[in-house]
């Protein structure tokens, strides 16, 4: 397909970027459709109260699972790129460290649950549900093979595994619904999802790279990995806090029924968030090449990326806002309908998620990883503070407003820092469509 010519853009570059990302996006869209459709079915089958009980454990353990991963995935990928000959030692060492992290997470999850029950409004979710899903911290250790596929540019096998896993997961959950299964079986099904993916990653690794029995643990490599990956682990914990705290606080203030409704909002609103990740991952090499060779082209490509993020996210937000009332009435039972107007607010946070993904690549390119960490922390703090104030006053709509404001603050935090101020202004140009009109009317 021939892309239309847009003044200010290099059409060959645009075509190349879309070609590189198209297959990945299409594959993920297929997986997304499967997950969303099954999500509708599960919510309607369980009802809002039990749907809340199903979603709470996933939000609760997110922080502990992020900590259990130890930030090793991304750093192991970097090390494999530098030292491919140490594949067996790097993967074997990282696997053992992640398994240990997963095991250590279990007592921390237990303590966290007790603290919540004693010092905050007790959740209605049983401890057993949380511990079952908490086991995924151990099974997800085997996702380390993903680092190998990323380092060797074989990401298609990761995509195959995820699509296959989503199909199996969907079939299992649909069978549970057809057999009128109790909620506990859906909890086990969520854990089972991680087992399927782990087996899938291991299968493709054995097929494409060799036996896992060649993996080795080396103490020196363990020290090197841990000493360098801890900032990534801390960042992952902050991201989890930033993204999941609203769901925990809805349960804390309003109960599992309102969380069940709010979870449908979050699922629909965040279902698009894979798009900016796929795009910025694809264009990042081109941005880095421009940074090395031509600063003017580097800045131009960044502006074009910000423009693209705004156009896509704005289109999604506008369409979703108008169709959400009808969509909820078609898709969900009446007890979920109050989520429609909340979705029409929450979906606008996607604009700042899209822009944040793009500007995150700039921060990586410039080596400003500390700024990236700080702005995530600021976003988490704003989210918590606003949720404390808004949820008691406005219910789940307050949580949506808090999310929107927190994402805005986190994304545009770089405006407050002199060395990143220019990028903040460039994002504002895209947000207010200034650069769009400049491209259209430029002669």
C-alpha positions as CSV (number, residue, x, y, z in Angstrom):
1,X,0.0,0.0,0.0
2,X,1.3,3.4,-1.0
3,X,1.3,5.9,1.9
4,X,0.1,9.4,1.1
5,X,2.7,12.1,0.9
6,X,2.8,14.5,3.8
7,X,4.9,17.6,3.6
8,X,7.7,17.6,6.2
9,X,7.9,13.8,6.3
10,X,10.2,11.5,4.3
11,X,7.8,9.1,2.6
12,X,10.4,6.4,2.2
13,X,11.2,6.6,5.9
14,X,7.5,6.4,6.7
15,X,7.0,3.4,4.5
16,X,9.9,1.6,6.0
17,X,8.7,2.3,9.6
18,X,5.2,1.1,8.9
19,X,6.5,-2.0,7.1
20,X,8.7,-2.9,10.0
21,X,6.0,-2.4,12.6
22,X,3.0,-3.6,10.6
23,X,3.4,-7.3,11.1
24,X,4.0,-6.9,14.8
25,X,1.0,-4.7,15.3
26,X,-1.2,-7.0,13.3
27,X,-0.1,-10.0,15.4
28,X,-0.7,-8.2,18.6
29,X,-4.1,-6.9,17.4
30,X,-5.1,-10.5,16.9
31,X,-4.0,-11.4,20.4
32,X,-5.7,-8.3,21.8
33,X,-9.0,-9.1,20.2
34,X,-8.9,-12.6,21.7
35,X,-8.1,-11.3,25.2
36,X,-10.7,-8.5,25.0
37,X,-13.5,-10.8,23.8
38,X,-12.7,-13.3,26.5
39,X,-12.5,-10.5,29.0
40,X,-16.1,-9.4,28.1
41,X,-17.3,-13.0,28.5
42,X,-15.6,-13.4,31.9
43,X,-16.9,-10.1,33.3
44,X,-20.4,-10.9,32.3
45,X,-20.2,-14.4,33.6
46,X,-18.8,-13.4,37.0
47,X,-20.6,-10.2,37.5
48,X,-19.0,-7.0,38.9
49,X,-18.3,-8.3,42.5
50,X,-16.5,-11.5,41.4
51,X,-14.8,-9.6,38.5
52,X,-13.4,-7.3,41.1
53,X,-12.1,-10.3,43.2
54,X,-10.5,-11.7,40.0
55,X,-8.7,-8.4,39.1
56,X,-7.5,-7.4,42.6
57,X,-4.8,-10.1,42.9
58,X,-3.3,-9.2,39.5
59,X,-3.0,-5.5,40.5
60,X,-1.7,-6.4,44.0
61,X,1.1,-8.7,42.9
62,X,2.3,-6.5,40.1
63,X,4.7,-4.6,42.4
64,X,6.2,-7.9,43.8
65,X,6.5,-9.5,40.4
66,X,8.3,-6.5,39.0
67,X,10.7,-6.7,42.0
68,X,11.2,-10.4,41.5
69,X,12.3,-9.9,37.9
70,X,15.3,-7.9,39.3
71,X,15.4,-5.8,36.2
72,X,17.3,-8.7,34.5
73,X,15.4,-9.0,31.2
74,X,16.5,-5.7,29.6
75,X,20.0,-5.8,31.0
76,X,20.5,-9.4,29.9
77,X,19.5,-8.5,26.4
78,X,22.2,-5.8,26.4
79,X,24.8,-8.2,27.7
80,X,23.9,-10.8,25.0
81,X,24.4,-8.2,22.3
82,X,27.8,-7.4,23.7
83,X,28.9,-11.0,24.5
84,X,26.9,-13.5,22.4
85,X,29.6,-16.1,23.1
86,X,28.5,-16.1,26.8
87,X,24.9,-17.0,26.0
88,X,24.7,-20.1,28.2
89,X,26.4,-18.4,31.2
90,X,24.2,-15.2,31.0
91,X,20.9,-17.0,30.5
92,X,21.7,-19.7,33.1
93,X,22.7,-17.1,35.7
94,X,19.8,-14.8,35.0
95,X,17.3,-17.7,35.2
96,X,18.6,-18.8,38.7
97,X,18.5,-15.2,40.0
98,X,14.9,-14.7,38.7
99,X,13.7,-18.0,40.3
100,X,15.2,-16.9,43.6
101,X,13.5,-13.6,43.2
102,X,10.2,-15.3,42.5
103,X,10.6,-17.5,45.6
104,X,11.5,-14.5,47.8
105,X,8.5,-12.6,46.5
106,X,6.0,-15.1,48.0
107,X,6.6,-14.2,51.7
108,X,6.7,-10.5,50.8
109,X,3.3,-10.9,49.1
110,X,2.0,-12.6,52.3
111,X,3.4,-9.8,54.5
112,X,2.0,-7.1,52.2
113,X,-1.5,-8.7,52.4
114,X,-1.4,-8.7,56.2
115,X,-0.3,-5.1,56.3
116,X,-3.1,-4.1,54.0
117,X,-5.7,-6.0,56.1
118,X,-4.5,-4.5,59.4
119,X,-3.7,-0.9,58.5
120,X,-6.1,-0.2,55.6
121,X,-9.6,-1.1,54.6
122,X,-9.5,-4.9,54.4
123,X,-10.0,-6.3,50.9
124,X,-12.6,-8.9,50.3
125,X,-10.2,-10.9,48.2
126,X,-8.9,-14.1,49.9
127,X,-5.2,-14.5,50.5
128,X,-5.2,-17.8,48.6
129,X,-6.2,-16.0,45.4
130,X,-3.3,-13.6,45.7
131,X,-0.8,-16.3,46.6
132,X,-1.9,-18.5,43.6
133,X,-1.3,-15.7,41.1
134,X,1.9,-14.7,43.0
135,X,3.4,-18.1,41.9
136,X,3.7,-16.5,38.5
137,X,6.8,-14.7,39.8
138,X,8.5,-18.1,39.6
139,X,7.2,-19.3,36.2
140,X,7.9,-15.9,34.6
141,X,11.6,-16.5,35.4
142,X,11.7,-18.6,32.3
143,X,10.7,-15.6,30.2
144,X,14.4,-14.8,30.2
145,X,14.7,-16.6,26.9
146,X,12.9,-13.6,25.5
147,X,16.1,-11.7,26.0
148,X,17.9,-14.1,23.6
149,X,15.3,-13.7,20.9
150,X,15.4,-9.9,21.3
151,X,19.2,-9.8,21.1
152,X,19.3,-12.0,18.0
153,X,16.5,-10.2,16.2
154,X,14.1,-13.2,16.3
155,X,11.2,-11.4,18.1
156,X,8.8,-13.2,15.8
157,X,9.1,-16.3,18.0
158,X,8.1,-14.3,21.0
159,X,5.1,-13.1,19.0
160,X,4.2,-16.7,18.0
161,X,4.4,-17.8,21.7
162,X,2.2,-15.0,22.8
163,X,-0.4,-15.6,20.2
164,X,-0.5,-19.3,20.8
165,X,-0.6,-18.7,24.6
166,X,-3.5,-16.3,24.2
167,X,-5.5,-18.7,22.1
168,X,-5.0,-21.6,24.6
169,X,-5.8,-19.2,27.5
170,X,-9.0,-18.1,25.8
171,X,-10.1,-21.7,25.1
172,X,-9.5,-22.6,28.8
173,X,-11.5,-19.7,30.1
174,X,-14.3,-20.2,27.7
175,X,-14.5,-23.9,28.8
176,X,-14.7,-22.7,32.4
177,X,-17.6,-20.4,31.6
178,X,-19.4,-23.2,29.7
179,X,-19.0,-25.5,32.6
180,X,-20.1,-22.9,35.1
181,X,-16.8,-23.0,37.0
182,X,-16.3,-21.3,40.3
183,X,-14.1,-18.2,40.6
184,X,-11.1,-20.1,42.0
185,X,-10.7,-21.9,38.7
186,X,-10.3,-18.5,36.9
187,X,-7.6,-17.6,39.4
188,X,-5.8,-20.8,38.6
189,X,-6.3,-20.1,34.9
190,X,-4.4,-16.8,35.2
191,X,-1.5,-18.6,36.7
192,X,-1.8,-21.2,34.0
193,X,-1.3,-18.5,31.4
194,X,2.2,-17.9,32.6
195,X,3.0,-21.6,32.5
196,X,1.9,-21.8,28.9
197,X,4.1,-18.9,27.9
198,X,7.1,-20.3,29.8
199,X,6.8,-23.6,27.9
200,X,6.4,-21.7,24.7
201,X,9.5,-19.7,25.2
202,X,11.5,-22.7,26.2
203,X,10.2,-24.7,23.2
204,X,11.3,-22.1,20.7
205,X,14.7,-21.6,22.4
206,X,15.4,-25.3,22.3
207,X,14.4,-25.4,18.6
208,X,16.3,-22.3,17.5
209,X,19.3,-22.0,20.0
210,X,20.0,-25.4,21.6
211,X,19.6,-27.2,24.9
212,X,18.8,-25.5,28.2
213,X,21.0,-28.1,29.9
214,X,24.0,-26.1,28.6
215,X,23.1,-23.1,30.7
216,X,25.4,-22.4,33.6
217,X,25.4,-20.3,36.7
218,X,28.5,-18.2,37.3
219,X,28.8,-16.2,40.5
220,X,30.9,-13.4,38.8
221,X,28.2,-12.9,36.2
222,X,25.5,-12.9,38.9
223,X,27.3,-10.0,40.7
224,X,27.7,-8.1,37.4
225,X,24.0,-8.6,36.5
226,X,22.7,-7.5,39.9
227,X,25.0,-4.6,40.2
228,X,23.8,-3.1,36.9
229,X,20.2,-4.2,36.8
230,X,18.9,-2.8,40.1
231,X,18.0,0.6,38.6
232,X,15.9,-1.2,36.0
233,X,14.2,-3.2,38.8
234,X,13.5,-0.1,40.7
235,X,12.1,1.5,37.6
236,X,9.8,-1.5,36.9
237,X,8.5,-1.3,40.5
238,X,7.7,2.4,40.0
239,X,6.0,1.7,36.7
240,X,3.8,-1.0,38.3
241,X,2.9,1.4,41.1
242,X,2.2,4.1,38.6
243,X,-0.1,1.8,36.5
244,X,-1.8,-0.3,39.1
245,X,-2.2,1.7,42.3
246,X,-5.6,3.2,41.2
247,X,-7.2,-0.3,41.0
248,X,-6.0,-1.2,44.5
249,X,-7.3,2.2,45.9
250,X,-10.6,1.7,44.2
251,X,-11.0,-1.6,46.0
252,X,-9.8,0.0,49.3
253,X,-12.3,2.8,49.2
254,X,-15.2,1.4,47.2
255,X,-15.1,-2.4,47.4
256,X,-14.7,-5.2,44.9
257,X,-17.9,-4.4,43.0
258,X,-16.7,-1.0,41.9
259,X,-13.3,-2.4,41.1
260,X,-15.0,-5.0,38.9
261,X,-16.6,-2.1,36.9
262,X,-13.4,0.0,36.9
263,X,-11.4,-3.1,35.7
264,X,-13.5,-3.1,32.5
265,X,-12.7,0.5,32.0
266,X,-8.9,0.0,32.4
267,X,-9.0,-3.1,30.1
268,X,-10.6,-1.2,27.3
269,X,-8.6,2.0,27.8
270,X,-5.2,0.4,28.1
271,X,-5.8,-2.2,25.3
272,X,-4.2,0.2,22.9
273,X,-1.0,0.8,24.8
274,X,1.0,-1.8,22.8
275,X,0.8,0.4,19.7
276,X,3.3,3.1,20.8
277,X,5.7,0.5,22.2
278,X,5.7,-1.4,18.9
279,X,6.2,1.8,16.9
280,X,8.9,3.4,19.0
281,X,10.8,0.1,19.2
282,X,10.8,-0.1,15.4
283,X,11.9,3.5,14.7
284,X,14.4,3.7,17.5
285,X,17.3,2.5,15.3
286,X,16.5,5.2,12.8
287,X,16.4,7.9,15.5
288,X,19.8,6.7,16.9
289,X,21.3,6.8,13.4
290,X,20.1,10.3,12.9
291,X,21.5,11.4,16.2
292,X,24.9,10.1,15.2
293,X,24.9,11.5,11.7
294,X,22.7,14.6,11.6
295,X,21.3,16.5,14.6
296,X,18.8,18.4,12.5
297,X,17.3,15.2,11.1
298,X,17.4,13.7,14.6
299,X,15.2,16.5,16.0
300,X,12.9,16.3,13.0
301,X,12.4,12.6,13.4
302,X,11.6,13.1,17.1
303,X,9.0,15.8,16.2
304,X,7.5,13.5,13.5
305,X,7.3,10.7,16.1
306,X,5.5,13.0,18.6
307,X,3.1,14.0,15.9
308,X,2.3,10.4,15.0
309,X,1.7,9.5,18.6
310,X,-0.7,12.4,19.0
311,X,-2.7,11.7,15.8
312,X,-3.1,8.0,16.7
313,X,-4.0,8.5,20.4
314,X,-6.3,11.4,19.7
315,X,-8.2,9.5,17.1
316,X,-8.6,6.6,19.5
317,X,-9.7,8.9,22.3
318,X,-12.3,10.7,20.2
319,X,-13.9,7.6,18.8
320,X,-13.9,5.8,22.2
321,X,-15.5,8.8,23.9
322,X,-18.5,8.8,21.5
323,X,-19.0,5.1,21.2
324,X,-18.4,4.1,24.9
325,X,-22.1,4.4,26.0
326,X,-23.3,2.2,23.1
327,X,-20.4,-0.2,23.4
328,X,-21.1,-0.8,27.1
329,X,-24.8,-1.5,26.5
330,X,-24.0,-4.0,23.7
331,X,-21.1,-5.7,25.4
332,X,-21.8,-5.7,29.1
333,X,-24.6,-6.5,31.5
334,X,-26.5,-3.5,33.0
335,X,-24.5,-3.6,36.2
336,X,-21.4,-2.5,34.3
337,X,-23.0,0.3,32.3
338,X,-21.8,3.0,34.8
339,X,-18.3,2.4,33.5
340,X,-19.1,3.9,30.1
341,X,-18.8,7.6,31.2
342,X,-15.6,6.7,33.2
343,X,-14.1,5.2,30.0
344,X,-14.8,8.4,28.1
345,X,-12.4,10.2,30.6
346,X,-9.8,7.5,31.2
347,X,-9.1,6.9,27.5
348,X,-7.7,10.4,27.1
349,X,-4.8,9.4,29.3
350,X,-3.7,7.3,26.3
351,X,-2.5,10.5,24.6
352,X,0.1,11.0,27.4
353,X,1.0,7.3,27.4
354,X,1.7,7.5,23.6
355,X,3.8,10.7,24.0
356,X,5.5,9.3,27.1
357,X,6.6,6.2,25.1
358,X,8.1,8.4,22.4
359,X,9.9,10.8,24.7
360,X,11.2,7.8,26.7
361,X,13.2,6.9,23.6
362,X,14.7,10.4,23.5
363,X,15.7,10.0,27.2
364,X,17.3,6.7,26.4
365,X,19.1,8.1,23.3
366,X,20.5,11.0,25.4
367,X,21.4,8.8,28.4
368,X,18.9,10.6,30.7
369,X,17.8,7.4,32.4
370,X,17.6,9.1,35.8
371,X,15.1,11.6,34.5
372,X,13.0,8.8,33.2
373,X,13.0,7.2,36.6
374,X,12.2,10.5,38.3
375,X,9.3,11.3,36.1
376,X,7.8,7.9,36.7
377,X,8.1,8.4,40.4
378,X,6.5,11.8,40.2
379,X,3.6,10.4,38.2
380,X,3.1,7.6,40.8
381,X,3.1,10.2,43.6
382,X,0.6,12.4,41.9
383,X,-1.6,9.4,41.1
384,X,-1.6,8.3,44.7
385,X,-2.3,11.8,46.1
386,X,-5.1,12.5,43.7
387,X,-6.7,9.1,44.2
388,X,-6.8,9.7,48.0
389,X,-8.6,12.9,47.4
390,X,-10.8,12.1,44.4
391,X,-12.0,8.5,44.8
392,X,-14.0,9.3,48.1
393,X,-15.6,12.3,46.3
394,X,-16.3,11.0,42.8
395,X,-15.9,7.2,43.0
396,X,-14.3,5.4,40.0
397,X,-14.6,8.6,38.0
398,X,-12.2,10.2,40.5
399,X,-9.8,7.4,39.8
400,X,-10.0,8.0,36.0
401,X,-9.4,11.8,36.6
402,X,-6.4,11.0,38.8
403,X,-5.0,8.7,36.2
404,X,-5.4,11.3,33.4
405,X,-3.8,14.0,35.5
406,X,-0.9,11.8,36.7
407,X,-0.1,10.7,33.2
408,X,0.0,14.3,32.0
409,X,2.3,15.4,34.8
410,X,4.7,12.5,34.3
411,X,4.9,13.0,30.5
412,X,5.4,16.7,30.6
413,X,7.7,16.6,33.7
414,X,10.6,17.1,31.3
415,X,9.4,20.7,30.8
416,X,10.7,21.5,34.2
417,X,14.3,20.3,33.5
418,X,16.4,22.7,31.4
419,X,18.2,20.1,29.4
420,X,15.0,18.4,28.3
421,X,12.8,21.5,28.1
422,X,13.0,21.7,24.3
423,X,11.6,18.2,24.0
424,X,8.7,19.2,26.2
425,X,7.9,22.1,23.9
426,X,8.1,19.8,20.9
427,X,5.5,17.5,22.5
428,X,3.3,20.5,23.2
429,X,3.5,21.5,19.6
430,X,2.3,18.1,18.7
431,X,-0.4,18.0,21.4
432,X,-1.9,21.3,20.2
433,X,-1.5,20.2,16.5
434,X,0.8,23.2,15.8
435,X,3.4,21.0,14.0
436,X,0.6,19.3,12.0
437,X,-0.6,22.6,10.6
438,X,2.9,23.6,9.9
439,X,3.4,20.4,7.8
440,X,0.1,20.9,6.0
441,X,0.6,24.6,5.1
442,X,4.3,24.7,4.6
443,X,5.2,25.7,1.2
